[in-house]
């Protein structure tokens, strides 16, 4: 089956997954996709598992301005072969916080160059970039990946800046990553605690 036929078949399958209440609730929150079937994430994951990893199909799906296509693209893109330049293009085209978070959980955290992207993005002045950067670092810290000294300094500086920023979503992501950082061990916990104190916040 060629890519166009596959895309057509996939889009038709979204009709069966349609959940009008989810789609409506997103519209009410001001999240506006060109097309949004309101398919739940478990249904999309099931679909992705059925397709398997597929680079060309992921590229084609991402180009569709449809919520489900974009999420599915992040689920089936093989992280070990996608080039950083492609990820940069995707990141520029991320339309919403939901897609940003799905991209992190399904794809970005597994990229061989995930740490480099994360540190670049937390230093960005764009909200969704910062959000993705802190979410990636949270996942890496959770998996026991310890940053080097330069990484530690950079992370703490950017996290403190984000915690004093205007975006609630970024502040939450920065605090979550700070907590994951602290869980890496006693030294990290002390570093996080004393850093947070400098901006008059309490750390658990």
N, C-alpha and C positions, 0 to 999 in steps of 0.2 A: 504493500500500500504506500503510495507516495505521501509526502508531508502534508500537502493540501487536503488530501482525503482524510488523513489522520486527524488534522485539525478540525475538519468538518464533523467527523465522528465524535471527537471529544466534546465539541461544543454542543452537539445534540444530546450527549450523555448528561450534560449539566441540567438539561430540562427536567430529567428524572430526579435530579438532586435538589431541585428548586425549593427554596424555603423563603416564601414571601415575607414572613415576619422578620427574619434576620436581615433581608435586603432592606425592608422598610425601616427597621431600627437604625441601620447604618445611614440611610438617607436622612433620618431625623437628626442624627448626630452631625450632619453636614459632610459625611463621607460619600463623595459622589464619584462613582465609576461610570464610564460610558455604558457598561453593561454589568449587571451584578445579579447573579442568580440566588445569592444567599446560601450557597452550598456550604455545609459544615466541613470543618477541617478533617475529621475522621473519614468522611466520604471521599474527600479529595486525596487523602493519604492512601486509601484503598485503591483509588484510580491510579495513583502514581505507582503503587506496588505492582499493579497489573501491567503497567507500561514498562517499568524498569528504567534504568539510567539511559538517557538518549540525548546526546548533545544537540544534534540538528533540530530535533523536535522541540527541545527546551528553548533554543534560539527563536524558533518560529512562534512558539506559544507566547514568549515574552513580548513579542511585537504587537500582540493583540491587546486592545485597550479593554480587557475584560478581567475583572477581579480573579475569577477562577483560573483563567489561563495563566496569569502572572504567578499565582501561588503554585500551580502545578509545575510551571517552568522551574521554580526554585527547588521543587521536590525531585525532579528527574534530571537536573543538570549534574553531570559527574564532576565532583569537586577537584579531582586529581588532574583533569585535562583542560579545564576552562582557564583561559589566560587572564592575567590581571587587567588587561585593557578591556576585555569583555565585561568584567565585573565593574570597572569604572563607568562603562556606558550604562549598564543596568542601574547602577547606583544613581546616576544622573536622572534616570527615568522613573525612579521609585515614586509612585504617586501619593502613597498614604503611609501612616505609621504602621498599619496592619501589614502591608506588604513588606515594609522595612523589617519588621520583627520576624515575619515568616522567612524572609531571605536569610536572616541570621541563623534561625533555628534549623532550617532545612539545608542551607548551603554554606554561607559565609564562615561559620565556625569550623567547617571541615576543610577549608582551603589550605593548601600547603603554606601559603603566604598570609594566613589569617592575622598573625600578630602585626605584620607590617601595615596591613590595611587598617587594622584597629587603631594603631597609634597615629596614623595619618588622619584618620577620620575624627578622632576625639579632639584633634587640634583644629578641625574645620569650624567655620562660622555658620555652617548650615545645620539646622536642628536634626534632620533625619540622618545625616552623616554621623553626628555626635552620638545619637541614639544607637545606631548600628555599632559604632566603635566600642561604646561602653558595654553593650550586650555581648559582643564577641569576647571582650576581655573577661566578662563574668563567666562565660562558658569555658574559656581557657583556664581561668583560675580554678573553677570547679573541677576541671580535669587534672588539677595538680601541676599545671604549667607555671613555673616560677619565672618572673621577668628578671632580666639582668639589672645591674645597678642603674644604668641609663634609663632603662624601661621603667624602673620603680620611680625615679625622680619625675620622669615625664608623665607617668600615670597620675601620680599624686598631684602634680601641678595642675593638670587638665581637669582632674576630678574636683579639686577645690574650686577652680574657676566655674565649672559646670554647676556645682552645688550652690553657687551664688548667682547663677544666671536666671533668666526669666522663664525658661521653659520647664514646666512641671514634669513633663515626660522625661526630659534629659536629666533633671535633678534626681528623679526616681532611679533612672538607669545608672547614674553615676554613684548614687548611694548603694545600690545593689552590688555594683562591681567592687566598691570599697569594702563591702562586707565579705564578698567572696575572696578578695585580696587578703583580708584579715584572717580568713580561715586557712590560709596557706601555712600558718605556723606562728609561733609566739613573736618572733621578730617582726613579722608582717603586721601582726595585731597591734603591737606597740607603735609601729610607724603610722598605721592608719588612725589609731586613737589620738596620737599627738597632733597629727595633721588636721584632723577634724576639729580638734580643740581650738586651733588657731583661728577658725572662723565661727567660733562660739556655737558649735553644734555638738550634741551629745552622741556618743557612739556606743552601741550596745556591746 
